[in-house]
Amino acid sequence: MWLRPAEALGVPRGVGFSSRPARPEGVQDQPPLTELYWSSLAERAPTGLGGATGPAAWRAWRTRALASQLPKQDLSLAHCRHIDENHRKQYEDFVAARNEIALDIGVASQYHGASVDCAGCNKPIRSGSITVQAPRIGEEAYFHPTCFSCAECEELLVELAYCALDGRLYCVRHYAERLKPRCHACDENGY
């Protein structure tokens, strides 16, 4: 069963995500959007184990990226083994604040409008191009799909899930590490 990205992140419907119109002005969804999106990522296509390419390589990349960028222990106290009772409230406050002010899902769409600069590389995005919008960065923050990546690890953001901090995109892992130290032994953040 497929989950909405927000559900996969463990965020209840309507909580912590920016409000935006279903179709922002100047943006249209079209039936071949998924194919256009994936074809726009061709230059960043991963090579899987054993030299796999195409869909198999993307599946392997997604599995690895989910574990790396969206660590379970950063999303739910149920997956934390080393947070004592004295620090549970701090953990819950951190997660609630992150979900409220930083965590969001990018919006992939075909852009129709006057040329704008990519918020990642500052090169033009032309009408008809596939873009990813990051509302937590700004309503006019459009990225080329290949530029929609974590400012720390430079990996494409899996499921288009990102956290915004100081006008930059981060995966959930690196957003947390910018604010809290991570234990190298258990991979949990200190609270």
Secondary structure, 3 states (H helix, E strand, C coil): CCCCHHHHCCCCCCCCCCCCCCCCCCEECCCCHHHHHHHHCHHHCCCCHHHCCCHHHHHHHHHHHHHHHCCHHHHCHHHCCCCCHHHHHHHHHHHHHHHHHCEEECEEEEECCCCEECCCCCCEECCCCEEEECCCCCCCCEECHHHCECCCCCCECHHHEEEEECCEEECHHHHHHHHCCECCCCCCECC
